[in-house]
Amino acid sequence: MRSLIFLIVGLAISLNISAQTSGGQIRRKPTVTVRHSQNKKNNVTNLYEKTGVHNGYDYVDLGLSVRWATCNVGANSPEVYGSYFAWGETSAKTDYGSITQNSIRKDIGVNISGSSYDAAHTNLGGNWRMPTKIEFQELIDNCKWKQARYNGTDGFCITGPNNKSIFIPAAGYYSEKERHPGFFIKLWTATAELDNQYNLCWVYHVHIQNNKYQNPPVQPTLIREAYYVGMCIRAVVN
């Protein structure tokens, strides 16, 4: 009886091994590898996905009064800094000092959005324009700003009330011939304020420091700057 049991067990083992082997190789069940890094990359890509196109340039509807471009003026991807402009000028240059300014900016008014002095309108065409101080304040007050990194570039993820997002790189600014990237987001608004005491035109821009070690986290704010400093522009369209 015991011999018969051993014979049956031995036969079962032999048949099982034969079914799993071919040419002396044990056939292993194929495994599936999930590439988490790729999944995360896809999620980030979808996070900044455009919701529309105007005059050949992408925008995202954040659920605000205007739609915001996916890239800075002069850039072809959200993480690219783009061009730097002195306020009221429509071409980039290499020197952003007061003596290089084409003209005193007091002569063009206090709101250049959509005008011939608007670098966004001039370079992108259509109905693209620079955002006003009020429109930037809306972006600050109604969106969540979170430090982020996209395609190797530090900046901020800005998420609107409808959970759509844009990425703005920390492109910094130009002072005379020196560029200061990576530490700040500084973006021009179309709104200026005349200062008769100093015979100067101060221009409002959004300012936020890229400092991941600061606690509590830094918050964006609108401050004034001299018109001849070189800054990037993020365009809007109605």
C-alpha positions as a printed NumPy array, in Angstrom:
array([[  0.   ,   0.   ,   0.   ],
       [  2.784,   2.438,   0.977],
       [  4.649,   1.597,  -2.22 ],
       [  1.552,   2.364,  -4.265],
       [  1.202,   5.833,  -2.628],
       [  4.867,   6.663,  -3.348],
       [  4.378,   5.54 ,  -6.937],
       [  1.352,   7.841,  -7.425],
       [  3.108,  10.874,  -5.841],
       [  6.229,  10.307,  -7.915],
       [  4.187,  10.068, -11.102],
       [  2.348,  13.353, -10.307],
       [  5.622,  15.197,  -9.696],
       [  7.101,  13.863, -12.915],
       [  4.087,  14.97 , -14.979],
       [  4.152,  18.468, -13.398],
       [  7.827,  18.977, -14.199],
       [  7.346,  17.764, -17.751],
       [  4.52 ,  20.232, -18.308],
       [  6.696,  23.176, -17.165],
       [  9.881,  22.312, -19.093],
       [ 10.903,  22.629, -22.69 ],
       [ 14.402,  21.895, -23.896],
       [ 15.674,  21.706, -20.333],
       [ 14.373,  25.226, -19.515],
       [ 11.718,  25.858, -16.895],
       [  8.962,  28.058, -18.313],
       [  8.311,  30.915, -15.958],
       [  5.101,  32.864, -15.857],
       [  5.661,  36.269, -17.458],
       [  5.62 ,  39.267, -15.104],
       [  4.373,  42.794, -15.714],
       [  6.457,  45.753, -14.569],
       [  4.657,  49.009, -13.802],
       [  6.864,  52.001, -14.459],
       [  5.753,  54.409, -11.765],
       [  8.064,  57.159, -12.939],
       [  6.431,  57.14 , -16.355],
       [  2.971,  57.259, -14.797],
       [  3.97 ,  60.26 , -12.718],
       [  5.345,  61.984, -15.8  ],
       [  2.086,  61.426, -17.644],
       [  0.118,  62.814, -14.719],
       [  2.269,  65.961, -14.697],
       [  1.831,  66.36 , -18.44 ],
       [ -1.944,  66.086, -18.125],
       [ -1.891,  68.553, -15.229],
       [ -0.805,  71.386, -17.533],
       [ -2.826,  70.314, -20.548],
       [ -4.256,  73.087, -22.7  ],
       [ -8.001,  73.634, -22.858],
       [ -8.006,  75.667, -26.076],
       [ -6.083,  77.535, -28.767],
       [ -6.276,  81.159, -29.897],
       [ -4.402,  82.467, -32.93 ],
       [ -2.077,  79.445, -32.831],
       [ -1.153,  79.692, -29.128],
       [ -2.433,  77.422, -26.358],
       [ -4.3  ,  78.563, -23.285],
       [ -5.826,  77.099, -20.124],
       [ -9.211,  78.136, -18.779],
       [ -8.676,  78.256, -15.004],
       [-12.253,  79.245, -14.274],
       [-11.403,  82.959, -14.026],
       [-12.461,  86.033, -15.991],
       [ -9.687,  85.525, -18.581],
       [ -7.849,  82.524, -20.023],
       [ -4.118,  82.241, -19.39 ],
       [ -1.465,  81.205, -21.909],
       [  0.317,  77.92 , -21.236],
       [  3.734,  79.524, -21.858],
       [  5.494,  82.831, -21.39 ],
       [  5.769,  85.1  , -24.408],
       [  8.688,  83.848, -26.508],
       [  8.544,  80.286, -25.101],
       [  7.266,  77.102, -26.74 ],
       [  6.846,  75.013, -23.583],
       [  5.672,  75.839, -20.035],
       [  9.104,  75.319, -18.437],
       [ 10.944,  77.563, -20.936],
       [ 11.587,  81.07 , -19.594],
       [ 10.785,  82.915, -22.811],
       [ 11.739,  86.488, -23.653],
       [ 12.452,  89.359, -21.274],
       [ 10.979,  92.778, -21.934],
       [ 11.257,  96.236, -20.5  ],
       [  7.75 ,  97.532, -19.806],
       [  6.24 ,  99.192, -22.851],
       [  8.734,  97.616, -25.261],
       [  7.879,  94.793, -27.619],
       [ 11.308,  93.313, -28.404],
       [ 13.808,  91.507, -26.191],
       [ 17.309,  92.916, -25.781],
       [ 20.547,  92.321, -23.859],
       [ 20.775,  95.44 , -21.697],
       [ 17.977,  96.474, -19.319],
       [ 19.251,  99.682, -17.774],
       [ 17.411, 102.999, -17.535],
       [ 19.561, 104.565, -20.246],
       [ 18.645, 101.831, -22.734],
       [ 14.91 , 102.47 , -22.491],
       [ 13.492, 103.63 , -25.812],
       [ 11.495, 106.459, -24.272],
       [ 10.161, 107.69 , -20.966],
       [  7.176, 105.462, -20.218],
       [  5.086, 108.287, -18.828],
       [  4.029, 109.058, -22.388],
       [  1.991, 105.889, -23.015],
       [ -0.509, 105.937, -20.189],
       [ -1.084, 103.703, -17.203],
       [ -2.673, 100.71 , -18.956],
       [ -1.024,  99.337, -22.112],
       [ -3.021,  96.067, -22.334],
       [ -3.918,  95.404, -25.962],
       [ -2.063,  98.469, -27.251],
       [  0.884,  98.741, -29.624],
       [  3.133,  98.945, -26.537],
       [  1.904,  95.542, -25.314],
       [  4.562,  92.866, -26.002],
       [  2.045,  90.014, -25.661],
       [ -0.371,  91.572, -28.158],
       [  2.408,  92.518, -30.588],
       [  4.177,  89.143, -30.537],
       [  1.205,  86.744, -30.296],
       [ -1.376,  88.681, -32.288],
       [ -5.099,  88.043, -32.242],
       [ -6.681,  89.114, -28.966],
       [ -3.709,  88.137, -26.808],
       [ -2.612,  90.844, -24.394],
       [ -0.817,  91.546, -21.137],
       [ -2.897,  90.987, -17.989],
       [ -3.915,  94.011, -15.952],
       [ -3.202,  94.44 , -12.26 ],
       [ -6.798,  93.444, -11.482],
       [ -6.548,  90.246, -13.551],
       [ -3.308,  89.256, -11.857],
       [ -4.859,  89.94 ,  -8.469],
       [ -7.652,  87.564,  -9.451],
       [ -5.038,  84.898, -10.252],
       [ -3.476,  85.418,  -6.827],
       [ -6.694,  85.52 ,  -4.814],
       [ -8.601,  82.688,  -6.482],
       [ -5.899,  80.13 ,  -7.295],
       [ -3.644,  77.828,  -5.321],
       [  0.079,  78.499,  -5.818],
       [  2.39 ,  75.598,  -5.104],
       [  6.105,  75.236,  -5.738],
       [  6.733,  72.64 ,  -8.417],
       [  9.334,  71.295, -10.807],
       [  8.498,  70.584, -14.438],
       [ 10.92 ,  69.074, -16.969],
       [ 13.835,  70.011, -14.714],
       [ 12.752,  73.619, -14.19 ],
       [ 11.699,  75.099, -10.839],
       [  8.605,  77.239, -10.681],
       [  5.012,  77.222,  -9.493],
       [  1.927,  75.181, -10.277],
       [ -1.094,  77.48 , -10.239],
       [ -4.44 ,  75.724,  -9.94 ],
       [ -7.714,  77.487, -10.601],
       [-11.175,  77.018,  -9.058],
       [-11.997,  74.416, -11.733],
       [ -8.855,  72.36 , -10.886],
       [ -7.125,  73.238, -14.17 ],
       [ -3.507,  74.318, -13.834],
       [ -0.702,  76.259, -15.469],
       [  3.03 ,  76.155, -14.75 ],
       [  5.079,  79.341, -14.486],
       [  8.868,  78.94 , -14.349],
       [ 11.025,  80.929, -11.942],
       [ 12.6  ,  82.925, -14.753],
       [ 13.729,  85.789, -12.547],
       [ 14.543,  89.108, -14.189],
       [ 17.19 ,  91.149, -15.984],
       [ 18.928,  94.092, -14.344],
       [ 21.073,  95.949, -16.877],
       [ 23.086,  93.123, -18.551],
       [ 22.784,  90.573, -15.741],
       [ 20.083,  87.948, -15.562],
       [ 18.884,  86.576, -12.222],
       [ 16.967,  83.337, -12.971],
       [ 15.755,  80.532, -10.749],
       [ 14.902,  82.497,  -7.612],
       [ 11.85 ,  84.571,  -8.488],
       [  8.785,  84.721, -10.639],
       [  8.497,  88.279, -11.878],
       [  5.878,  88.922, -14.532],
       [  4.767,  92.279, -15.873],
       [  1.222,  93.497, -15.639],
       [ -0.087,  96.084, -18.09 ],
       [ -0.778,  98.528, -15.255],
       [  1.494, 101.412, -14.287],
       [  1.512, 104.197, -11.75 ],
       [  3.062, 107.599, -12.419],
       [  5.399, 109.091,  -9.841],
       [  5.749, 112.808, -10.504],
       [  8.059, 113.295,  -7.532],
       [ 10.778, 111.125,  -9.075],
       [  9.725, 111.662, -12.702],
       [  9.346, 107.908, -13.006],
       [  6.789, 105.358, -14.076],
       [  6.411, 102.507, -11.601],
       [  4.88 ,  99.34 , -13.006],
       [  3.052,  96.634, -11.091],
       [  4.235,  93.059, -11.454],
       [  3.578,  89.786,  -9.675],
       [  6.451,  88.735,  -7.434],
       [  7.042,  85.458,  -5.632],
       [ 10.285,  83.957,  -4.378],
       [ 11.102,  80.344,  -5.225],
       [ 12.227,  79.143,  -1.783],
       [ 11.106,  75.624,  -0.914],
       [ 12.692,  75.828,   2.533],
       [ 10.624,  78.798,   3.69 ],
       [  7.912,  78.032,   6.221],
       [  5.185,  79.122,   5.923],
       [  5.347,  78.954,   2.114],
       [  5.864,  82.182,   0.232],
       [  2.831,  83.894,  -1.227],
       [  2.605,  85.865,  -4.477],
       [  2.087,  89.588,  -4.26 ],
       [  1.819,  92.585,  -6.564],
       [  4.592,  95.141,  -6.118],
       [  5.992,  98.035,  -8.114],
       [  9.163,  98.092, -10.172],
       [ 10.936, 100.559, -12.446],
       [  9.789, 100.168, -16.039],
       [ 13.234,  99.483, -17.514],
       [ 13.878,  96.165, -15.702],
       [ 13.632,  93.078, -17.946],
       [ 10.833,  90.664, -17.03 ],
       [  8.825,  87.888, -18.662],
       [  5.176,  88.152, -19.648],
       [  2.355,  85.59 , -19.378],
       [ -0.384,  86.582, -21.786],
       [ -4.162,  86.367, -21.37 ],
       [ -7.108,  86.282, -23.748],
       [-10.78 ,  86.951, -23.031]])
